């Protein structure tokens, strides 16, 4: 199906967002914690690591390096998706008050770098800091479990599955991640537990 020509093309809008940012800074307007995430999102979509580093320098220059968790989270995402593990970890370590998005961004980044053990270690640290995981967290953790040795992956994967049920996080994309995990670990019979969870959630919402 053809895209509605009246709608903006997201791909075309990314360079425009960057040009707007450049024009803004050249005109003497200081970027803030709204402008930085917007332009960094464009940088991430274009996979332009060098430009991301330049904007990171602006973040530090204008004092948002440690004062805005939103900007810091976006930087973790930039470095994670653009392939710079060192800077992703450095930015994350510098966040004074991490929120759920901080942890999700770091765990997802570690999974992209195929650092499965580190991703699970970050998940454990998240729990130790009493930060409640979200469905997005569980998707990344399920992926990490699926890439461990079968015995360890299945043991930890079952714990993640039980946690998702206990916390009522049986969303479709979470269940799909668990299905993929069990399949990769060669335990397809456990998939029925995921499907049962999905049916229970569907029934519950249908009766409300």
Secondary structure as the mmCIF struct_conf table of DSSP 4:
data_model
#
loop_
_struct_conf.conf_type_id
_struct_conf.id
_struct_conf.beg_label_comp_id
_struct_conf.beg_label_asym_id
_struct_conf.beg_label_seq_id
_struct_conf.end_label_comp_id
_struct_conf.end_label_asym_id
_struct_conf.end_label_seq_id
HELX_LH_PP_P HELX_LH_PP_P1 UNK A 2 UNK A 4
TURN_TY1_P TURN_TY1_P1 UNK A 5 UNK A 6
BEND BEND1 UNK A 7 UNK A 7
HELX_LH_PP_P HELX_LH_PP_P2 UNK A 8 UNK A 9
HELX_RH_AL_P HELX_RH_AL_P1 UNK A 10 UNK A 26
TURN_TY1_P TURN_TY1_P2 UNK A 27 UNK A 28
HELX_LH_PP_P HELX_LH_PP_P3 UNK A 29 UNK A 31
TURN_TY1_P TURN_TY1_P3 UNK A 33 UNK A 34
HELX_RH_AL_P HELX_RH_AL_P2 UNK A 35 UNK A 46
TURN_TY1_P TURN_TY1_P4 UNK A 47 UNK A 47
HELX_RH_AL_P HELX_RH_AL_P3 UNK A 49 UNK A 61
TURN_TY1_P TURN_TY1_P5 UNK A 62 UNK A 63
TURN_TY1_P TURN_TY1_P6 UNK A 65 UNK A 67
HELX_RH_AL_P HELX_RH_AL_P4 UNK A 69 UNK A 82
TURN_TY1_P TURN_TY1_P7 UNK A 83 UNK A 83
HELX_RH_AL_P HELX_RH_AL_P5 UNK A 85 UNK A 93
TURN_TY1_P TURN_TY1_P8 UNK A 94 UNK A 94
BEND BEND2 UNK A 96 UNK A 97
HELX_RH_AL_P HELX_RH_AL_P6 UNK A 100 UNK A 112
TURN_TY1_P TURN_TY1_P9 UNK A 113 UNK A 114
HELX_RH_AL_P HELX_RH_AL_P7 UNK A 116 UNK A 128
TURN_TY1_P TURN_TY1_P10 UNK A 129 UNK A 130
HELX_LH_PP_P HELX_LH_PP_P4 UNK A 131 UNK A 133
HELX_RH_AL_P HELX_RH_AL_P8 UNK A 135 UNK A 146
TURN_TY1_P TURN_TY1_P11 UNK A 147 UNK A 147
BEND BEND3 UNK A 148 UNK A 148
HELX_RH_AL_P HELX_RH_AL_P9 UNK A 150 UNK A 166
TURN_TY1_P TURN_TY1_P12 UNK A 167 UNK A 168
HELX_RH_AL_P HELX_RH_AL_P10 UNK A 172 UNK A 184
TURN_TY1_P TURN_TY1_P13 UNK A 185 UNK A 186
HELX_RH_3T_P HELX_RH_3T_P1 UNK A 188 UNK A 190
HELX_RH_AL_P HELX_RH_AL_P11 UNK A 191 UNK A 206
TURN_TY1_P TURN_TY1_P14 UNK A 207 UNK A 207
#
